[in-house]
């Protein structure tokens, strides 16, 4: 199954207007991203480092018997990031402005991923 960053971005942007970028990272470390016009960030460094961060959190959850990590939230001074595990080993990371309501973002991302996974079967 293949998730495309642009497709996820465009679908989510309709209901999450503060969406700035979507990064899809495969289990092998390959990535693609799609961003809103005017939003700049170092996608290469981001993909490499965020993949490591997510895997550390995933191993910590498993090692401490908390289960398999399905989602991770990071809030910085400039962005709200929500990473969601995809079927297989990939992750999708959604970057929003700091004004984004976190509950709404989590709900919309869950619905989008669920719908995307179901439509590929």
Rosetta blueprint (number, residue, H / E / L):
1 X L
2 X L
3 X L
4 X L
5 X H
6 X H
7 X H
8 X H
9 X H
10 X H
11 X H
12 X H
13 X H
14 X L
15 X L
16 X L
17 X L
18 X L
19 X E
20 X E
21 X E
22 X E
23 X E
24 X E
25 X E
26 X L
27 X L
28 X L
29 X L
30 X L
31 X E
32 X E
33 X E
34 X E
35 X E
36 X L
37 X L
38 X L
39 X L
40 X L
41 X L
42 X L
43 X H
44 X H
45 X H
46 X H
47 X H
48 X H
49 X H
50 X H
51 X H
52 X H
53 X H
54 X H
55 X H
56 X H
57 X H
58 X H
59 X H
60 X H
61 X H
62 X H
63 X H
64 X L
65 X L
66 X L
67 X L
68 X L
69 X L
70 X L
71 X E
72 X E
73 X E
74 X E
75 X E
76 X L
77 X L
78 X L
79 X L
80 X E
81 X E
82 X E
83 X E
84 X E
85 X E
86 X L
87 X L
88 X L
89 X L
90 X L
91 X E
92 X E
93 X E
94 X E
95 X E
96 X E
97 X L
98 X L
99 X L
100 X L
101 X L
102 X H
103 X H
104 X H
105 X H
106 X H
107 X H
108 X H
109 X H
110 X H
111 X H
112 X H
113 X H
114 X H
115 X H
116 X H
117 X H
118 X H
119 X H
120 X L
121 X L
